[in-house]
Amino acid sequence: MDALNWYRTLFADGSSPRGVPSYQLSSLFTSGRVPFFVGGPWNLGAFAGLKDFAWGTAPQPKFARGRAVTPTDSWSWGVNPYAEHPEAAQRFMEYAALTTEGSLRTVEASPLIPSNRRAFDRYAADLEHKATRSTAGVATIMRYELAHTAVSRPRSIGYTQFETVLGSAFSDIRNGSAVEPRLAKASGELVPTWERLR
């Protein structure tokens, strides 16, 4: 409740822009139209390439009474059960996920954090080696968050439905809905949605 009331206030007092899709926020930040931007390592390359844009990095903020947490888990590998060459797909996944070289190759074009631990050590050292004034300290933040604040997403049947229902609730809260009744409505929507999954 505290977090979402604070979130609602950000939009009500004009600190955060309403009606802007998340994929457009980075360009508002780089054009100087918003002062803060919550992003991730995928933004580093694009931001660092802007010669006239001065910026810096910081850890994810937290509430004074709260615990620092950093969300993790996103992309995953899978083999289509109808693949024409499932053995080749499996060998590719093993190369990309289990080897240092393969894991680093998966993040060449975009500075995402590789999932392989040995690859991450090389990735972080490379970030430090290539650091600019804007990106100095990024690898230190990543190492700290991985060791102390990383929290995995719940592995749960119904997560997609949860994300859809809560996404709609967050949108309504951004646009002025009172937090407590809107979350109660979301809870009421989730119960029958999850019942169908039993």
Buried (B, 14 or more C-beta within 10 A) or exposed (E): EEEBEEBBEEBBEEEBBEEBEEEEBBEEBBEEEBEEEEBBBBBBEBBBEEEEBEBEBEBEEEEEEEEBEBEBEEEEEEBEEEEEEEEEBEEBBEBBBEBBEBBBBBBEEEBBBBBBEBBBBBBBEEBBEEBEEBBEBBBBBBEBBBEEBBEEEEEEEBEEBBEEBBEBBBEBBBEEBEBEEBBEBBEEBBEEBBEEEE
